[in-house]
């Protein structure tokens, strides 16, 4: 979320790629890949009442959802997950409670 894609800096990824219908984060059944991309966009999904929001990204060839980061990127991923979770709370609360006050929203964030 630091604007690298918007500044046309090519970003690539490596990891184990699995089909979208396989939601098991274990590496079994996946294909190891290195330097795929470049990444054209990143996005967040899961604002439909599910348990958590997910980070996804797109290349010219496919869309991907990040199930679990490598150890090296885990701290960065944790910070991003925190931001995403906060925005998920806000979006879903406001969608379900259209006539609430700002104080109600703050209370929801604090109690969650």
Buried (B, 14 or more C-beta within 10 A) or exposed (E): EEEEBEEEEEEEBEBBEBEEEEEEEEEEEBEEEEEBBBBBEBEBEBEEEEEEBBBBBBBEEEEBBBBEBEEEBEEEBEEBBEEBBEEBBBEBBEEEEEEEEEEEBEEBEEEE
